[in-house]
């Protein structure tokens, strides 16, 4: 398992953070997700043998937010 902090642009409210958290938590290979509106980021613990960084980015982007690399 690895931990990544991913910066996310476009989150404006608690509903936004809930949407990101729910979508990421539903992915196979996710161990833990913590999304912060104040920091505009998500801390994600995941199994790198099951899930890729790009798959996580794609889910966030599909929700209408932008991952800041």
N, CA, C and O atoms as a MOPAC input file, in Angstrom:
PM7 MOZYME 1SCF
protein

 N      0.85100 1    -1.19000 1     0.00000 1
 C      0.00000 1     0.00000 1     0.00000 1
 C      0.88900 1     1.24300 1     0.00000 1
 O      1.90500 1     1.30500 1     0.69200 1
 N      0.48300 1     2.21300 1    -0.78500 1
 C      1.18400 1     3.48000 1    -0.80200 1
 C      0.19200 1     4.60200 1    -0.50600 1
 O     -1.01500 1     4.44500 1    -0.68800 1
 N      0.71800 1     5.72600 1    -0.05000 1
 C     -0.10100 1     6.89100 1     0.26200 1
 C      0.30300 1     8.03600 1    -0.65400 1
 O      1.48800 1     8.32500 1    -0.82200 1
 N     -0.68300 1     8.67800 1    -1.23700 1
 C     -0.43300 1     9.84200 1    -2.08500 1
 C     -1.34500 1    10.97800 1    -1.65900 1
 O     -2.49500 1    10.76000 1    -1.27900 1
 N     -0.81800 1    12.19000 1    -1.72500 1
 C     -1.63400 1    13.38400 1    -1.52900 1
 C     -1.84200 1    13.99300 1    -2.90500 1
 O     -0.88600 1    14.34300 1    -3.59600 1
 N     -3.09500 1    14.11200 1    -3.28800 1
 C     -3.44600 1    14.58200 1    -4.62700 1
 C     -4.14400 1    15.93000 1    -4.50900 1
 O     -5.16600 1    16.04600 1    -3.83200 1
 N     -3.59400 1    16.95100 1    -5.16600 1
 C     -4.20300 1    18.28500 1    -5.17000 1
 C     -5.34000 1    18.30900 1    -6.17700 1
 O     -5.20700 1    17.82900 1    -7.30300 1
 N     -6.47500 1    18.88300 1    -5.74500 1
 C     -7.67500 1    18.89300 1    -6.57200 1
 C     -8.20600 1    20.31700 1    -6.67600 1
 O     -8.43800 1    20.98100 1    -5.66600 1
 N     -8.39400 1    20.77300 1    -7.90300 1
 C     -8.94100 1    22.10600 1    -8.14500 1
 C    -10.42400 1    21.98200 1    -8.49100 1
 O    -10.82700 1    21.05300 1    -9.19000 1
 N    -11.22100 1    22.90800 1    -8.00600 1
 C    -12.63100 1    22.95200 1    -8.36700 1
 C    -13.58600 1    22.54300 1    -7.26300 1
 O    -14.79800 1    22.66900 1    -7.43200 1
 N    -13.08100 1    22.06000 1    -6.14200 1
 C    -13.97000 1    21.71000 1    -5.03300 1
 C    -14.36700 1    22.98700 1    -4.30400 1
 O    -13.51400 1    23.79300 1    -3.93400 1
 N    -15.68500 1    23.16400 1    -4.09900 1
 C    -16.15200 1    24.40700 1    -3.50300 1
 C    -16.99000 1    24.21500 1    -2.24300 1
 O    -17.27900 1    25.17900 1    -1.53500 1
 N    -17.38500 1    22.95500 1    -1.95900 1
 C    -18.27000 1    22.74100 1    -0.81800 1
 C    -18.09800 1    21.32000 1    -0.27500 1
 O    -17.36700 1    20.50600 1    -0.84000 1
 N    -18.78500 1    21.04600 1     0.82500 1
 C    -18.69300 1    19.71800 1     1.42600 1
 C    -19.29300 1    18.63400 1     0.53500 1
 O    -18.87300 1    17.47900 1     0.59600 1
 N    -20.26600 1    19.00000 1    -0.28700 1
 C    -20.81700 1    18.02300 1    -1.23400 1
 C    -19.73800 1    17.57600 1    -2.22200 1
 O    -19.68000 1    16.40600 1    -2.60200 1
 N    -18.89600 1    18.50600 1    -2.62800 1
 C    -17.78400 1    18.17600 1    -3.54200 1
 C    -16.84500 1    17.15400 1    -2.89200 1
 O    -16.47400 1    16.15800 1    -3.51400 1
 N    -16.47200 1    17.40800 1    -1.65300 1
 C    -15.55300 1    16.48700 1    -0.98200 1
 C    -16.21000 1    15.13000 1    -0.76300 1
 O    -15.54500 1    14.09900 1    -0.86200 1
 N    -17.49400 1    15.11600 1    -0.47100 1
 C    -18.21200 1    13.85600 1    -0.29200 1
 C    -18.25500 1    13.06300 1    -1.59500 1
 O    -18.10200 1    11.84200 1    -1.58700 1
 N    -18.46200 1    13.75000 1    -2.69900 1
 C    -18.50400 1    13.08400 1    -4.00400 1
 C    -17.17100 1    12.43800 1    -4.33700 1
 O    -17.12100 1    11.29200 1    -4.78500 1
 N    -16.09400 1    13.17400 1    -4.11600 1
 C    -14.75300 1    12.64800 1    -4.39300 1
 C    -14.46400 1    11.46600 1    -3.47700 1
 O    -13.96900 1    10.43300 1    -3.92700 1
 N    -14.76800 1    11.61600 1    -2.21000 1
 C    -14.51300 1    10.55400 1    -1.23800 1
 C    -15.28100 1     9.28200 1    -1.59000 1
 O    -14.71700 1     8.18900 1    -1.55600 1
 N    -16.55100 1     9.41500 1    -1.92500 1
 C    -17.37800 1     8.25500 1    -2.25700 1
 C    -16.89000 1     7.55800 1    -3.52000 1
 O    -16.82400 1     6.33000 1    -3.57400 1
 N    -16.54800 1     8.34600 1    -4.53100 1
 C    -16.09600 1     7.76300 1    -5.79900 1
 C    -14.77500 1     7.02300 1    -5.62700 1
 O    -14.59400 1     5.93400 1    -6.17100 1
 N    -13.85500 1     7.61200 1    -4.87100 1
 C    -12.56300 1     6.96000 1    -4.66800 1
 C    -12.69000 1     5.73900 1    -3.76200 1
 O    -12.03900 1     4.72100 1    -3.99500 1
 N    -13.51700 1     5.83800 1    -2.74100 1
 C    -13.70700 1     4.71800 1    -1.82200 1
 C    -14.29400 1     3.49200 1    -2.51500 1
 O    -14.07900 1     2.36200 1    -2.07800 1
 N    -15.03000 1     3.72100 1    -3.59000 1
 C    -15.66300 1     2.62000 1    -4.32100 1
 C    -14.68600 1     1.85000 1    -5.20900 1
 O    -15.01300 1     0.77000 1    -5.70200 1
 N    -13.49000 1     2.40100 1    -5.41500 1
 C    -12.51500 1     1.74300 1    -6.28400 1
 C    -11.89400 1     0.53300 1    -5.60300 1
 O    -11.59400 1     0.55900 1    -4.40900 1
 N    -11.71000 1    -0.52000 1    -6.37500 1
 C    -11.03300 1    -1.71700 1    -5.88200 1
 C     -9.55600 1    -1.38500 1    -5.65100 1
 O     -8.89300 1    -0.87000 1    -6.55100 1
 N     -9.04300 1    -1.67000 1    -4.47100 1
 C     -7.64700 1    -1.40300 1    -4.15700 1
 C     -7.43600 1    -0.22400 1    -3.22400 1
 O     -6.31900 1     0.01200 1    -2.76400 1
 N     -8.50700 1     0.52300 1    -2.93900 1
 C     -8.40500 1     1.66600 1    -2.02900 1
 C     -8.40100 1     1.16800 1    -0.58600 1
 O     -9.24700 1     0.36400 1    -0.19500 1
 N     -7.44400 1     1.65200 1     0.19600 1
 C     -7.39100 1     1.30900 1     1.60800 1
 C     -8.03000 1     2.38000 1     2.47200 1
 O     -8.73700 1     2.07600 1     3.43300 1
 N     -7.77400 1     3.65600 1     2.12100 1
 C     -8.31100 1     4.76900 1     2.90300 1
 C     -8.32000 1     6.02100 1     2.04000 1
 O     -7.45000 1     6.20800 1     1.18900 1
 N     -9.30900 1     6.87500 1     2.26500 1
 C     -9.42300 1     8.14300 1     1.55200 1
 C     -9.80200 1     9.22100 1     2.54800 1
 O    -10.70600 1     9.03400 1     3.36300 1
 N     -9.11300 1    10.35000 1     2.48100 1
 C     -9.45900 1    11.51300 1     3.28000 1
 C     -9.38800 1    12.73200 1     2.37000 1
 O     -8.32800 1    13.05100 1     1.83200 1
 N    -10.52300 1    13.41300 1     2.19800 1
 C    -10.59100 1    14.56500 1     1.29800 1
 C    -10.76500 1    15.83100 1     2.12300 1
 O    -11.62400 1    15.89200 1     3.00200 1
 N     -9.94700 1    16.84200 1     1.83900 1
 C     -9.98400 1    18.09900 1     2.58100 1
 C    -10.36000 1    19.25600 1     1.66400 1
 O     -9.67000 1    19.53500 1     0.68400 1
 N    -11.46800 1    19.92900 1     1.99600 1
 C    -11.87000 1    21.11500 1     1.24600 1
 C    -10.88900 1    22.25500 1     1.48500 1
 O    -10.53400 1    22.97900 1     0.55500 1
 N    -10.45100 1    22.41300 1     2.73700 1
 C     -9.54100 1    23.49800 1     3.08700 1
 C     -8.20300 1    23.38400 1     2.33900 1
 O     -7.66300 1    24.37900 1     1.85400 1
 N     -7.68800 1    22.16600 1     2.25600 1
 C     -6.40200 1    21.95000 1     1.57400 1
 C     -6.57600 1    21.67500 1     0.08400 1
 O     -5.60100 1    21.60100 1    -0.66300 1
 N     -7.83500 1    21.52500 1    -0.33900 1
 C     -8.15000 1    21.19700 1    -1.72900 1
 C     -7.33200 1    19.99700 1    -2.19800 1
 O     -6.64900 1    20.04100 1    -3.22200 1
 N     -7.42900 1    18.91700 1    -1.40500 1
 C     -6.63800 1    17.72600 1    -1.71500 1
 C     -7.30600 1    16.46900 1    -1.17500 1
 O     -8.24400 1    16.51100 1    -0.37900 1
 N     -6.77500 1    15.35200 1    -1.65000 1
 C     -7.20600 1    14.05000 1    -1.15100 1
 C     -5.96000 1    13.26400 1    -0.77500 1
 O     -4.98500 1    13.22800 1    -1.52500 1
 N     -6.00100 1    12.64400 1     0.37500 1
 C     -4.95800 1    11.71700 1     0.79100 1
 C     -5.52400 1    10.32300 1     0.53200 1
 O     -6.56500 1     9.94900 1     1.07100 1
 N     -4.81400 1     9.56300 1    -0.30500 1
 C     -5.32600 1     8.27300 1    -0.74800 1
 C     -4.30700 1     7.17900 1    -0.44500 1
 O     -3.14200 1     7.27600 1    -0.83000 1
 N     -4.76300 1     6.13700 1     0.25000 1
 C     -3.93900 1     4.95100 1     0.49600 1
 C     -4.48600 1     3.85800 1    -0.40700 1
 O     -5.66700 1     3.51600 1    -0.34300 1
 N     -3.60800 1     3.30800 1    -1.25500 1
 C     -4.08900 1     2.29600 1    -2.19000 1
 C     -3.02700 1     1.25100 1    -2.49500 1
 O     -1.83300 1     1.46300 1    -2.28700 1
 N     -3.50200 1     0.11300 1    -2.99700 1
 C     -2.64000 1    -1.00000 1    -3.38000 1
 C     -2.17800 1    -0.76200 1    -4.81100 1
 O     -2.97200 1    -0.85600 1    -5.74700 1
 N     -0.90100 1    -0.45700 1    -4.98200 1
 C     -0.36700 1    -0.13600 1    -6.30000 1
 C     -0.35800 1    -1.33900 1    -7.24700 1
 O     -0.14300 1    -1.17700 1    -8.44800 1
 N     -0.58700 1    -2.53300 1    -6.72100 1
 C     -0.69100 1    -3.72200 1    -7.56800 1
 C     -2.09700 1    -3.90100 1    -8.13500 1
 O     -2.30400 1    -4.67400 1    -9.06900 1
 N     -3.05600 1    -3.18000 1    -7.56300 1
 C     -4.45500 1    -3.28300 1    -7.98300 1
 C     -4.93500 1    -2.03400 1    -8.70300 1
 O     -5.78000 1    -2.10900 1    -9.59500 1
 N     -4.39900 1    -0.89400 1    -8.31700 1
 C     -4.89500 1     0.39700 1    -8.77400 1
 C     -3.72300 1     1.29300 1    -9.15100 1
 O     -2.67700 1     1.25300 1    -8.50500 1
 N     -3.89500 1     2.10400 1   -10.19900 1
 C     -2.83500 1     3.02000 1   -10.61200 1
 C     -3.18100 1     4.45800 1   -10.21900 1
 O     -4.34300 1     4.80100 1   -10.00100 1
 N     -2.15900 1     5.26600 1   -10.13900 1
 C     -2.33700 1     6.70100 1    -9.88900 1
 C     -3.24700 1     7.29300 1   -10.96600 1
 O     -4.14000 1     8.08500 1   -10.66400 1
 N     -3.01700 1     6.90800 1   -12.21600 1
 C     -3.79000 1     7.46200 1   -13.32700 1
 C     -5.27000 1     7.11000 1   -13.21100 1
 O     -6.12200 1     7.92500 1   -13.56400 1
 N     -5.59100 1     5.92200 1   -12.72800 1
 C     -6.99300 1     5.53200 1   -12.54500 1
 C     -7.66800 1     6.43000 1   -11.51300 1
 O     -8.83000 1     6.80600 1   -11.67100 1
 N     -6.93700 1     6.76600 1   -10.46400 1
 C     -7.46000 1     7.66900 1    -9.43200 1
 C     -7.69300 1     9.05500 1   -10.02100 1
 O     -8.74000 1     9.66200 1    -9.79800 1
 N     -6.72000 1     9.55000 1   -10.77000 1
 C     -6.83500 1    10.85300 1   -11.42700 1
 C     -8.03800 1    10.86700 1   -12.36800 1
 O     -8.79700 1    11.83500 1   -12.39600 1
 N     -8.20900 1     9.79900 1   -13.13200 1
 C     -9.32000 1     9.72600 1   -14.07700 1
 C    -10.67200 1     9.82000 1   -13.37500 1
 O    -11.58000 1    10.49000 1   -13.86800 1
 N    -10.81200 1     9.15800 1   -12.23300 1
 C    -12.07100 1     9.21100 1   -11.47900 1
 C    -12.34900 1    10.63300 1   -11.00900 1
 O    -13.47600 1    11.11400 1   -11.12100 1
 N    -11.34300 1    11.30000 1   -10.49100 1
 C    -11.51300 1    12.68300 1   -10.01500 1
 C    -11.88300 1    13.59700 1   -11.18100 1
 O    -12.79700 1    14.41400 1   -11.06700 1
 N    -11.17900 1    13.46000 1   -12.29600 1
 C    -11.47400 1    14.28600 1   -13.47400 1
 C    -12.86700 1    14.00600 1   -14.01800 1
 O    -13.55400 1    14.92900 1   -14.45500 1
 N    -13.30000 1    12.73700 1   -13.99700 1
 C    -14.63200 1    12.37300 1   -14.47400 1
 C    -15.73900 1    13.00900 1   -13.63700 1
 O    -16.85400 1    13.20200 1   -14.12200 1
 N    -15.43300 1    13.33400 1   -12.38700 1
 C    -16.39800 1    14.01300 1   -11.52000 1
 C    -16.51900 1    15.49400 1   -11.83100 1
 O    -17.40700 1    16.16900 1   -11.31200 1
 N    -15.62100 1    16.00800 1   -12.68600 1
 C    -15.67000 1    17.41400 1   -13.06100 1
 C    -14.65400 1    18.27800 1   -12.34300 1
 O    -14.66400 1    19.50100 1   -12.48200 1
 N    -13.77200 1    17.64800 1   -11.57400 1
 C    -12.71300 1    18.38300 1   -10.88700 1
 C    -11.40800 1    18.21500 1   -11.66400 1
 O    -11.33600 1    17.40600 1   -12.58900 1
 N    -10.39100 1    18.96700 1   -11.29700 1
 C     -9.11100 1    18.90600 1   -11.98500 1
 C     -8.01200 1    18.54300 1   -11.01500 1
 O     -7.83100 1    19.20900 1    -9.99600 1
 N     -7.27500 1    17.48700 1   -11.32500 1
 C     -6.11800 1    17.11700 1   -10.52200 1
 C     -4.96300 1    18.00800 1   -10.92700 1
 O     -4.65200 1    18.14100 1   -12.11000 1
 N     -4.32700 1    18.62000 1    -9.93600 1
 C     -3.19100 1    19.49900 1   -10.17800 1
 C     -1.92900 1    18.67900 1    -9.94200 1
 O     -1.61200 1    18.31800 1    -8.80900 1
 N     -1.21600 1    18.39200 1   -11.02600 1
 C      0.00100 1    17.56000 1   -10.93700 1
 C      1.20900 1    18.42600 1   -10.64700 1
 O      2.32300 1    17.91400 1   -10.53600 1

